[in-house]
Amino acid sequence: MGMAAVTPDDNDTTATWQRPIRRLHPERERDKAMKKLKEQMSHQAEQKADPWDTSDEAWGTVDVPASVRSNSAVTGHRLNDKSQTDENTYRLTWRDEPVTATVDQLMPFFTVTETGEYRSKYVLVDSASNEVYFAFDMNSDSLPGPLRLCVRYCTDAQMIYDQLTFTVDGYDYMFYPMYPQCRQIGLNRYVVCSDDALQPVYRDLVYALTHGSWVMCKLHLNGGVTRVKVLTDGQREDFSLALDLYRLLGGVL
């Protein structure tokens, strides 16, 4: 994906608003959790490629039997048992927190399209890139419409997904896109995409995406195939900045 992290000067105290809440050394928590998840997945299915590839464009691939997939995608609890968990981790749920940034501070990180859509300037929608991001439009009353979760996945075969699982700090949050579409963009190249308004039932997911220390996104495709992507720090930062701008402009979840 094409997003980049916001990197303010650590000595500039006026820039602290740009940094979402993070635990001390979140990369250690992420690495530890990913190792445990790898071990679990190795017992569930034969890995065709590295499902934890964190490079910008690659999504890992793993075939998951339907019975395993349905069992792991229901409860929203931790993927590993309590004996393996860090006692300092917990499931993130929605909190009404004040926004400390200003619109002027946030706007340099956004693109406003000709149709009036606000999205991170690091999102690439005109190329064969994989993207997961928030977006919103301004309506005729100069207020934001619904905050939307947008996903683009490029592949070499026609397929569709009917569910997304976001694993945030070891907890699952389910999302069910309404009308995902698949279209051809080149010779043996397709893009599968969805664009959904985030209803109040997804407020915990929104908060988790904007405050989690690490995020893994799984696309559940037809045929029991799952595509897996660990989001970068920049992509997680963009979720946080988009939510802040949305609320500052008058948006309400």
C-alpha positions in Angstrom: 0.0 0.0 0.0 1.1 3.6 -0.5 0.5 5.3 2.8 3.3 6.7 4.9 3.6 7.4 8.5 3.4 10.9 10.0 6.8 11.7 11.5 6.7 15.0 13.5 9.8 16.3 15.2 10.1 14.7 18.6 11.3 18.0 20.0 8.3 19.9 18.8 5.7 19.7 21.6 3.1 21.3 19.4 3.0 18.1 17.2 2.1 15.6 19.9 -1.5 15.6 18.6 -0.3 13.6 15.6 0.6 10.6 17.6 -2.2 8.2 18.5 -2.0 6.5 21.9 0.6 3.7 21.8 1.9 1.3 24.4 5.6 1.3 25.3 7.5 -0.6 22.6 4.4 -1.7 20.6 6.6 -3.4 18.0 7.6 -5.9 20.7 4.0 -6.8 21.4 3.3 -7.0 17.6 6.3 -9.3 17.0 5.4 -11.6 19.9 1.7 -11.8 18.8 2.6 -12.5 15.2 4.9 -15.3 16.3 2.0 -16.9 18.2 -0.4 -16.4 15.3 2.1 -18.0 12.9 2.3 -21.1 15.2 -1.5 -21.3 15.3 -2.0 -21.0 11.6 0.7 -23.6 10.9 -1.5 -26.1 12.7 -4.7 -25.1 10.8 -3.6 -25.1 7.1 -0.7 -25.5 4.8 0.8 -22.1 4.1 1.3 -21.4 0.4 3.2 -18.2 1.0 4.3 -16.1 4.0 0.9 -14.9 5.4 2.7 -12.3 7.6 4.5 -10.4 4.8 4.6 -6.8 5.8 6.0 -5.4 2.5 3.9 -2.6 0.9 2.1 -4.6 -1.8 2.1 -8.2 -0.9 -0.7 -10.0 0.8 0.0 -13.5 2.2 -2.1 -16.4 1.2 -3.4 -19.3 3.3 -6.2 -21.8 2.6 -8.4 -22.1 5.7 -11.0 -24.9 6.0 -14.5 -23.6 6.3 -15.0 -25.2 9.7 -11.8 -23.5 11.1 -12.7 -20.2 9.5 -16.2 -20.1 11.0 -14.9 -21.1 14.5 -12.2 -18.4 14.5 -14.3 -15.6 13.1 -17.3 -15.5 15.5 -16.5 -14.6 19.1 -14.3 -11.5 18.8 -12.1 -12.9 21.6 -8.3 -13.4 21.7 -6.9 -15.9 19.2 -4.7 -17.4 21.9 -5.7 -18.7 25.3 -5.2 -16.8 28.6 -2.1 -18.8 29.4 -0.4 -17.1 26.5 -1.7 -13.6 26.8 -0.1 -10.5 28.1 -2.0 -9.3 31.1 -1.5 -5.7 30.1 -3.5 -6.2 26.8 -7.3 -5.7 26.6 -10.0 -5.4 24.0 -10.3 -1.8 22.8 -13.8 -0.4 22.9 -15.2 3.0 21.8 -14.5 6.0 23.9 -15.6 9.6 23.3 -12.2 11.3 23.5 -11.5 15.0 22.7 -9.7 15.8 19.5 -6.6 17.9 20.3 -5.6 18.7 16.7 -7.1 21.5 14.5 -8.5 21.2 10.9 -5.6 23.3 9.7 -3.1 20.9 11.2 -4.8 17.9 9.7 -5.6 19.0 6.2 -2.0 18.8 4.8 -2.3 15.0 5.2 -5.5 14.7 3.1 -6.6 14.8 -0.5 -10.0 16.3 -1.4 -11.1 14.8 -4.8 -13.2 16.5 -7.4 -16.3 14.7 -6.1 -15.6 16.0 -2.6 -14.2 12.9 -1.0 -11.7 13.3 1.9 -9.1 10.6 2.2 -5.4 10.3 3.1 -3.1 11.7 0.5 -1.1 8.5 0.7 -3.9 6.3 -0.6 -3.5 5.2 -4.2 -6.7 4.3 -5.9 -5.7 4.8 -9.6 -3.1 2.0 -9.5 -2.9 -1.7 -8.8 -2.2 -1.0 -5.1 -3.8 -2.6 -2.0 -5.5 -0.1 0.3 -7.5 -0.1 3.6 -8.5 3.3 4.7 -11.2 5.7 6.0 -12.9 8.2 3.7 -15.9 10.6 3.9 -17.8 13.1 1.8 -19.1 16.5 2.7 -22.9 17.0 2.1 -24.8 20.0 1.0 -25.1 21.3 4.6 -21.2 21.4 4.8 -21.3 18.5 7.2 -19.6 15.1 6.7 -21.6 12.2 5.5 -21.0 8.8 7.0 -17.4 7.7 7.8 -16.6 4.9 5.3 -14.3 1.9 5.4 -12.8 1.4 2.0 -10.8 -1.7 0.9 -9.0 -2.4 -2.4 -7.3 -5.8 -3.0 -5.5 -6.5 -6.3 -5.3 -10.1 -7.5 -4.6 -12.3 -10.6 -8.0 -14.1 -10.4 -11.7 -13.2 -10.3 -12.9 -13.5 -6.7 -14.9 -11.8 -4.0 -14.8 -11.4 -0.3 -17.8 -11.4 2.0 -16.1 -10.7 5.4 -13.1 -8.9 6.9 -11.5 -9.8 10.2 -9.3 -7.1 11.7 -7.1 -8.5 14.5 -6.1 -5.6 16.7 -3.6 -6.3 19.5 -4.7 -9.9 19.4 -8.5 -9.3 19.4 -10.8 -10.0 16.4 -13.2 -7.4 15.1 -15.6 -8.5 12.3 -16.7 -6.4 9.4 -19.2 -7.4 6.7 -19.1 -5.3 3.5 -22.5 -4.8 1.8 -21.6 -4.8 -1.9 -18.0 -5.8 -2.7 -17.2 -5.7 -6.4 -14.6 -7.3 -8.6 -13.5 -5.7 -11.9 -10.7 -6.4 -14.4 -8.0 -3.8 -14.5 -5.5 -5.5 -16.9 -4.5 -8.8 -18.4 -5.1 -11.3 -15.6 -5.4 -8.5 -13.1 -8.4 -7.7 -11.0 -9.3 -5.4 -8.2 -11.8 -6.5 -5.5 -13.1 -3.5 -3.6 -15.7 -2.4 -1.1 -16.9 1.0 0.2 -19.1 0.9 3.3 -20.6 3.4 5.7 -19.6 2.6 9.2 -22.7 2.1 11.3 -22.7 2.7 15.1 -22.3 -1.1 15.6 -18.8 -0.7 14.2 -17.7 2.0 16.6 -15.5 -0.4 18.6 -13.7 -1.4 15.3 -13.2 2.2 14.5 -11.6 2.9 17.9 -9.5 -0.2 17.7 -8.1 0.7 14.3 -7.2 4.2 15.5 -5.7 3.2 18.8 -4.2 -0.3 18.4 -0.5 -1.1 18.6 -0.7 -3.5 15.6 -3.4 -4.4 13.1 -3.8 -7.5 10.8 -6.4 -7.5 8.1 -7.9 -10.7 6.7 -10.1 -10.9 3.7 -12.3 -14.0 3.6 -12.7 -14.8 0.0 -14.9 -17.4 -1.8 -13.6 -20.9 -1.8 -12.4 -20.6 1.9 -9.3 -18.7 0.9 -8.0 -15.9 3.2 -5.7 -13.1 2.3 -3.7 -11.6 5.2 -2.0 -8.2 5.5 -0.3 -6.6 8.5 -0.9 -2.9 8.3 2.0 -0.5 8.6 2.4 2.1 11.2 1.6 4.7 8.6 -1.6 3.1 7.7 -2.7 2.9 11.3 -1.7 6.6 11.7 -3.9 7.5 8.8 -6.9 5.8 10.4 -6.4 8.0 13.4 -5.9 11.2 11.5 -9.0 10.6 9.3 -11.2 10.0 12.4 -9.9 13.2 14.0 -10.6 15.3 10.9 -14.0 13.7 10.4 -15.1 14.6 14.0 -13.6 18.1 13.8 -15.7 18.8 10.7 -18.8 17.8 12.6 -19.0 14.0 11.8 -20.6 11.7 14.4 -20.4 8.0 14.5 
